[in-house]
Amino acid sequence: MNTVQLNSTQGVAQLSLFPSSNASTQESNQLNTVYQYFFVINLPPTLSQSIKQLKLRLHKLIGLSDYNVFATPNITLMSFHTMRPVNQNFITAVQQLLDRITNFEIQIDGFAHFEHGCVSNTLYAHVQKTDSLNQLYHELHQLLGLKVRTFIPHLTIARTIPRHKFDKIASLFKNRSIKDQFNCYQISILQRTIEFGTASKFSVLKEFDLKHSLKFAA
């Protein structure tokens, strides 16, 4: 993935996502680093706190990895990785796309899980796939030239729980419900690097505010 496509009055403009580099040493160092980027929807404080408390409860019951316990809860729209960091053209292109997007409602209803073969499960809260959410997902993929995969919007509770541990808590979530809704006014891009198999902590690359619709205007 080397370009961003933008619609313009003069046709489709090709913008390089990455800074040019002519230094062989710099290129060599970059080959050892993977750059990961995540488009996420941050949660309201009350919902975020509820998810954190649920993580701690799970940790007491079955023991979770530090990543699962301490990761900030959010809804991931999409992610991708590159061998070089994105540049200002990338930020500008995303900004132009999101400048057209009006805030939209997020609805959370019930628990579900992904199965990773016979080894583990990922527990999540189900996020309803609205037209606004689906459109944003597809437009981001189109902008970045990425293949659109099956979209299952979700709020991750705990990733890759070993199957034998997940079976111990399955009944707990059959008898437990979660239901919430909030308006998404901001999209954030998180970034981290992976060097020689070791991932850094996430940091916020950029936060983008969405337009306020008239019915939500003060």
C-alpha positions in Angstrom: 0.0 0.0 0.0 1.8 3.1 -1.3 -0.8 5.6 -2.3 -4.0 7.3 -1.1 -6.7 8.1 -3.6 -8.7 11.2 -3.3 -11.6 12.4 -5.5 -11.1 15.9 -6.8 -12.4 18.2 -9.5 -9.5 17.3 -11.7 -9.8 13.6 -11.3 -8.1 11.2 -8.9 -5.0 12.5 -7.2 -2.3 10.0 -6.1 -0.7 11.0 -2.8 2.3 9.1 -1.3 1.6 7.9 2.2 5.2 7.6 3.1 8.2 10.0 3.3 10.8 9.4 0.7 14.1 8.0 2.0 17.4 7.9 0.2 19.6 6.9 3.1 20.5 3.2 3.0 21.1 3.1 6.7 17.6 4.5 7.4 16.0 2.0 5.0 17.9 -0.8 6.7 16.6 0.2 10.1 13.1 0.5 8.8 13.1 -3.1 7.6 13.4 -4.2 11.2 10.3 -2.2 12.3 6.6 -2.7 11.6 4.3 0.3 12.0 0.8 -0.5 13.1 -2.2 2.0 12.9 -5.7 1.6 14.3 -8.7 3.8 13.6 -10.8 3.7 16.8 -13.9 5.1 18.5 -13.2 6.1 22.1 -15.8 5.3 24.7 -17.6 7.7 27.0 -16.0 7.7 30.5 -18.9 5.8 32.2 -18.9 3.0 29.6 -15.1 2.8 29.6 -15.1 2.4 33.4 -17.7 -0.4 33.2 -15.6 -2.3 30.7 -12.5 -1.8 32.8 -14.3 -3.2 35.9 -15.5 -6.2 33.8 -11.9 -6.9 32.8 -10.8 -6.8 36.4 -13.5 -9.3 37.3 -12.4 -11.6 34.6 -8.9 -11.3 35.7 -9.8 -12.4 39.2 -11.8 -15.4 37.8 -9.4 -16.8 35.2 -6.3 -14.5 35.0 -5.8 -12.3 32.0 -2.7 -11.1 30.3 -1.4 -7.6 31.2 -2.4 -6.5 27.7 -6.0 -7.5 28.2 -6.2 -6.0 31.7 -4.6 -2.6 31.0 -5.6 -2.0 27.3 -7.8 1.0 27.0 -11.3 -0.1 25.8 -12.3 1.2 22.4 -14.1 0.2 19.2 -11.7 -0.5 16.4 -13.0 0.5 13.0 -10.0 -0.9 11.1 -6.2 -1.4 11.3 -3.3 -1.8 9.0 0.5 -2.0 9.1 3.3 -0.7 7.0 7.1 -1.0 6.9 7.5 2.8 7.0 5.6 5.5 9.0 2.8 7.4 7.4 3.4 11.0 6.6 1.5 14.3 6.5 -0.2 13.4 3.2 -1.9 10.5 5.1 -3.1 12.8 7.8 -4.4 15.3 5.3 -6.2 12.7 3.3 -8.0 11.2 6.3 -8.8 14.7 7.6 -10.5 15.5 4.2 -12.6 12.4 4.4 -13.7 12.8 8.0 -14.5 16.5 7.5 -17.5 15.2 5.5 -18.7 12.8 8.2 -21.5 13.7 10.6 -21.5 12.4 14.1 -23.5 9.1 14.4 -24.9 6.9 17.1 -23.2 3.8 18.4 -25.4 1.0 19.9 -24.0 -1.8 22.0 -26.2 -4.8 22.8 -25.1 -8.1 24.2 -21.9 -10.2 24.4 -20.5 -12.5 21.8 -17.1 -14.1 20.9 -14.8 -15.0 18.1 -13.3 -18.5 17.9 -9.6 -18.9 17.0 -9.5 -22.5 15.9 -9.5 -24.9 18.9 -7.1 -22.8 20.9 -8.7 -19.6 22.2 -11.7 -17.2 22.0 -12.0 -13.4 22.0 -14.8 -12.0 24.1 -16.5 -8.8 22.9 -19.6 -6.7 23.3 -21.7 -6.6 20.1 -21.9 -3.2 18.3 -24.8 -2.8 15.9 -23.8 -2.3 12.3 -25.6 0.9 11.3 -25.5 2.5 7.9 -23.2 5.3 9.2 -20.7 2.9 10.7 -20.7 0.7 7.7 -20.2 3.6 5.3 -17.3 5.0 7.3 -15.7 1.5 7.4 -15.9 1.2 3.6 -14.8 4.7 2.8 -11.6 4.4 5.0 -10.7 1.2 3.2 -11.3 2.8 -0.2 -9.2 5.8 0.8 -6.3 3.7 1.8 -6.6 1.2 -1.0 -7.2 -1.7 1.3 -9.3 -4.8 0.6 -12.6 -4.7 2.3 -13.2 -7.7 4.6 -16.2 -8.8 6.5 -17.1 -6.1 9.0 -18.1 -7.2 12.5 -18.1 -4.0 14.6 -17.3 -4.9 18.2 -16.0 -3.7 21.5 -13.2 -6.1 22.6 -13.3 -7.2 26.3 -10.5 -9.7 26.3 -8.4 -11.1 23.4 -7.4 -14.7 22.8 -8.5 -16.2 26.1 -7.3 -19.9 26.2 -10.2 -22.2 25.4 -10.1 -24.0 28.8 -10.3 -20.6 30.6 -13.1 -19.3 28.3 -15.2 -22.3 29.0 -15.1 -21.4 32.7 -16.7 -18.0 32.1 -19.1 -18.9 29.3 -22.1 -19.4 31.6 -21.3 -16.1 33.3 -21.9 -14.2 30.0 -25.0 -16.2 29.0 -26.7 -14.8 32.1 -25.3 -11.3 31.8 -26.3 -8.5 29.4 -24.8 -5.2 28.3 -26.7 -2.5 26.6 -25.6 1.1 25.9 -25.6 3.8 23.3 -23.7 7.0 22.7 -22.9 9.5 19.9 -19.6 9.3 18.2 -18.1 12.7 17.7 -14.5 11.8 17.3 -12.3 9.3 15.5 -8.8 8.6 16.7 -5.7 7.0 15.1 -3.5 5.0 17.4 0.0 3.9 16.4 2.6 1.6 17.7 5.7 -0.1 16.4 6.8 -3.7 16.5 10.6 -4.3 16.5 12.1 -7.8 16.5 8.7 -9.1 17.7 8.3 -6.6 20.6 5.4 -4.2 20.4 5.5 -0.7 21.9 2.7 0.9 23.8 0.0 2.6 21.8 0.1 6.4 21.3 -2.4 8.7 19.8 -1.3 9.9 16.3 -4.2 12.1 15.6 -7.8 12.9 16.8 -10.4 14.0 14.3 -13.6 15.7 15.3 -16.8 14.8 13.3 -19.3 17.4 12.1 -22.3 18.0 14.4 -25.7 17.3 12.9 -28.3 20.0 13.3 -30.4 17.9 15.7 -27.5 17.7 18.1 -26.4 21.3 17.7 -26.6 23.5 20.8 
